[in-house]
Each structure stands twice: as C-alpha cells, then as structure tokens.
Amino acid sequence: MAIAEDPIFPAPGLPLDIMGWFTVHIGASDVAVTGIRPQFMTYTLLLPPACPESDAKTIIVSISEAARELGISIVGGHTGWYDAVTVPTVGGVTVWGTADHSAWVSPAGARDGDIILMTKGPAIEAVALLSIVYKDRIRDRISSESVEQSLARVRQITVVRDALTAFEAGGVHAMHDATEGGVFGGVYEMSSAAGIPAHVDVDRVHVPPDVRDLANVLGFDPWQAISEGTLLAAVDPKSAPRIRDAWRHVGIESYELGRFDRSLDRCVVRRNGNTVELAEPGVDPFWDLFFAGLRA
C-alpha cells in the first residue's frame, strides 16, 4: 500500500473549482510517484464562518469530479465552518492505493548510470500561484500572453499522468515530485535517498518563457522554487526514449536533465557554462514572495 497525506493552504484568489481540483491532484500525485494508481481518498475541508454554502458546494463538486476522473473513491472526510479559519483550507487530504509487492518504485531507487528525466519544466506551482497573487501588479511588466500562460499552469499542478505513464512504459527506477526546493531540491533528495551523486545540466534545458518572465520580474530562481507538477524520474538509459515518447503521446513535454553517477564525489550542476556543487536546498524562495504578496 502506498499512502500519502497533506494539508494544503490554497492561494487567496484561486478559483474555488480549481482549488478542489488541484488539491485532489496534490494528494494523488504523492501516491502516483510510486507507480501505484491512487484508489481511495479521505478529505477534510475547513471553511471560514462567512463562506456561503454555495461556495462549499462548488469546492465539493470539484473535489468529487477530480476524484472521479482519476478513478479514486472518496471513502471518508469532514467538512466544517470554524472561527479560526480565514480562507477555505484543506485540513488534510489522504490518498492511497495498493499493488503487487514488486509493482512499485521508491524515490530512493535511482541506480548508477540512470538518466534523470523531467516533465514540464521548473517552478510550475510557484509560477501558477504567484501569478494569481501578483497578477494585477505584473501586467505592465510582462506581456498579457505570458501572464495568461502562467495563470493556466494551475492545471499543471499534478504529476499523476506523468508518473503513471512513465511507470507503465517501463524502465523507471525512481520518481519524485519536485515540491519544496524545486527541481534542484528534488534531485538532491533523490540523490541523498539513493546514496548516488547526480550531475545536472540545466544549460541544455529550455525554461518556458512565462516561467522565465515571472522569475525575472519577482527575482527568484526557478530551479529552486516549489514545483509541484514537475516529475523527476530516474530511468534506465535504454528506456528513456520510450518513456519520453509515451509522455509525448499524452501531451506532456519532457527534458533530459542529467544522470546519476557513482564516480562523482558530490552532486553537481552545470549552469551558465559553470559547474558547481548542487547543495542541500535552503528556504524555498516561493514562501517569502507568496506571503509578501498577500500582505501588499
């Protein structure tokens, strides 16, 4: 059994139907990275006293529809209105599924020589949520097309399809959703768990223009910002083309990011023509920007 639980504090201004959708996917993604299909879910929804029942219904219907699309049965949960709550909040979403004992992978399963594949690009969640918080303050500094692309990324805050598609293609040894610490943090965690250094080359990766634009305007490193929705996969080199073809078939963009290499004495990253140590991630830059945006 693979089981995952997560509390979630959504961004103010996030449409309520989107909140229901992406919170289900956040829970389901943490199970899918094991290669096990999410099957069951419980969900606790905490609401402020002023939240009307019509808004609660919008969220709950969205939760139900998202679960149905993923084949997940909602088997329990709780909904309540509380004075201590100021915005609709997920007290906890728990998702689990089962599989044969050999039919799963661990984030610690990377092997020497494995290729590191990445889907979508860096900072997916950071860009999606920060664009919501700052949208009225960045429209004169970023093109409207770029802003709309960033706002639309909220629908990419999921790796369920990414992970299950890769696992079904075969040759996957480990998967991880690049959440806290972003892509660099995710690679570091996979490397630490497996005990094998990694070499990452971001000079060969195309950063989507809207991600680059928002990162430049707000002043954060997209490679170190929270990126729920970006799957990192350690795969057998012979399987990498097949996995990327499978992703391409379902409309998921992917990149070859680097490899695990036991001959190295530490994790390294090549960036802007220089190779430096890939250190343990510090505080994710997303949070200061997020809360500063809420206070402004």
C-alpha positions, 0 to 999 in steps of 0.5 A: 500500500502506498499512502500519502497525506497533506494539508494544503493552504490554497492561494487567496484568489484561486478559483474555488473549482480549481482549488478542489481540483488541484488539491485532489491532484496534490494528494494523488500525485504523492501516491502516483510517484510510486507507480501505484494508481491512487484508489481511495481518498479521505478529505477534510475541508475547513471553511471560514464562518462567512463562506456561503454554502454555495461556495462549499458546494462548488469546492465539493463538486470539484473535489468529487469530479477530480476524484472521479476522473482519476478513478479514486473513491472518496471513502471518508472526510469532514467538512466544517465552518470554524472561527479560526479559519480565514480562507477555505483550507484543506485540513488534510487530504489522504490518498492511497492505493495498493499493488503487487509487492514488486509493482512499485518504485521508491524515490530512493531507487535511482541506480548508477548510470540512470538518466534523470528525466523531467516533465514540464519544466521548473517552478510550475506551482510557484509560477501558477500561484504567484501569478494569481497573487501578483497578477494585477501588479505584473501586467505592465511588466510582462506581456498579457500572453505570458501572464495568461500562460502562467495563470493556466499552469494551475492545471499543471499542478499534478504529476499523476499522468506523468508518473503513471505513464512513465511507470507503465512504459517501463524502465523507471527506477525512481520518481519524485515530485519536485515540491519544496526546493524545486527541481534542484531540491528534488534531485538532491533528495533523490540523490541523498535517498539513493546514496548516488551523486547526480550531475545536472545540466540545466544549460541544455534545458529550455525554461518556458518563457512565462516561467522565465518572465515571472522569475525575472520580474519577482527575482527568484530562481526557478530551479529552486522554487516549489514545483509541484507538477514537475516529475523527476524520474530516474530511468534506465538509459535504454528506456528513456526514449520510450518513456519520453515518447509515451509522455509525448503521446499524452501531451506532456513535454519532457527534458533530459536533465542529467544522470546519476553517477557513482564516480562523482564525489558530490552532486553537481550542476552545470549552469551558465557554462559553470559547474558547481556543487548542487547543495542541500536546498535552503528556504524555498524562495516561493514562501517569502514572495507568496506571503509578501504578496498577500500582505501588499 
